[in-house]
Amino acid sequence: MEETAGHPDVIIIEKKLYYIDCSKESPSGRRSLCYDQTALDARKKNKPINNALSVAKAIGLELLTEKEYLFLQNLEDFDLKTSSWLKTPPEIRNLGGAIFGDKRYGKTFIYHNGADSYYAARGFRGKIEI
């Protein structure tokens, strides 16, 4: 996590212990990525260098679920200037979408986007179960 500018901390969620990225903003070493390999392959022009799911797997992480992200946002304010891809339910991904979250105006938002989209300010937060 640290090699990609993450800040791991130990968090207990539903009686399970995890290392979770607790960097104030989505880790800078994991931004400008589309959601998954299918989305990356579908892009014809201006492809990002990689995708969030492949990078996560390569460094031994899983993306946070929507529920885990909301839990994390209740502990402290994260992603005030950035956003983070979240593990997307199959029914959304099968239609070409993916979800991400951020916090603006004192409220946590969960949004959707095409899975092939990528932005300089969107990355992902990861977790490792201990």
Phi, psi and omega in degrees: 000317185295326182296340178249025176073022173277161178232089183292142174219156180274126181230137175259123177232121180048051176065016174246144182260130181226151158270126180228142176298122177238030174292146184304317177245162178307132187308128186297333179280003181227039180246173180061042180239140170283182189286306185216179183296322178300317179294318179297316180295329182285338181289130180267326182230156174052050180289143172288171182287339182193190179229156187298315183295320179292318178296316179302312180298318181298329181255012173079027182246160168243146175291151176289147172279169176302316181298317179294321179296316178297321177299312180300318181294338176282341179279323185196165177274122178235161176054051177280339178236347182239183173219163183228128172301145177238156176302121188263131177300144182305324182295334175275314182297323180296341178263007177097000183259173174207157182248155176212165181226160172200179179231123178222148175056032179075013182227141176275131179243140171246125183239178174232159177203166171296139182297339181274357179284155174205148183219151180300333183261006179248126176228218174208153174256145182240169177218154172225123177285135181265000000 
